Amino acid sequence: MLMRIFVAIVIIVAILAGLANHMSLNFMNMPVLHGFFDTAIPILGFGALIKYLCCCGDHHK
């Protein structure tokens, strides 16, 4: 249950940070979601790394 909460928090933070970055770069002539992905992908990658490290020995069969 705790891992589901962690995943939900990471996804929400990534979306909010991506939207904030996209909105701040919106006045430039940039591709539509370039700023969003530049911010959201590293946050999601870091969250996936932490989840992997925390669940490394917890294999359910």
Number of C-alpha atoms within 10 A of each C-alpha: 5 7 11 10 10 14 16 12 13 19 16 14 15 22 19 15 19 22 18 15 19 20 13 11 17 15 8 7 7 11 9 10 15 14 20 20 17 14 19 21 14 12 19 18 13 12 18 14 12 14 15 12 10 11 11 9 8 8 6 4 3
